[in-house]
Amino acid sequence: MESVASPMITCSSNNNNGSGSNNTTTPSRYENQKRRDWNTFCQYLRNQRPPLSLALCSGAHVLEFLQYLDQFGKTKVHNPPCPFFGLPNPPAPCPCPLRQAWGSLDALIGRLRAAYEENGGRPETNPFGARAVRLYLHDVRDFQAKARGVSYEKKRKRPKQQNIANAATSVTTSPNNANATAT
């Protein structure tokens, strides 16, 4: 049986974007946020009892992290027994909890997926891309949509793109057809 060495996944971030000179460009807002999110997740793993190494991290640990983050959320999410459940603009305050918004969680997972791979992780072992994480995000999106009375519809392809594609294929076949009818 062969032993496969796993790549070294680190919980440290490289603040100078891989360049040793001082003439580096300023990291983008996205890169800064990705670095902060990565550091926050790594700190969360270190604070577990016992501390959890990144190599042993799974989708279940990512779900625990997302649930931990809910305590810092700013989005009111009504529970089903609440009289304002399903109302987009409730008329009065209620005791329902504040949670992380689905869009924020989705963006966070995207940044952490990228950071995991940038820090030595393999895409096929990325815990942020685990099926359980995708299902959790889907459930959060659906529940928050119901709680707020807003539906998330899948965007449909625009018919113009289809017509353009059809026109392009007909143009490429037209010269052949023209030659065939001329002879």
Salt bridges, closest charged atoms under 4 A:
GLU31 OE1 - LYS34 NZ 3.24
ASP37 OD2 - ARG111 NE 2.40
GLU118 OE2 - LYS34 NZ 2.49
GLU124 OE2 - ARG122 NE 2.79
ASP142 OD2 - HIS138 ND1 3.32
ASP142 OD1 - ARG141 NE 3.60
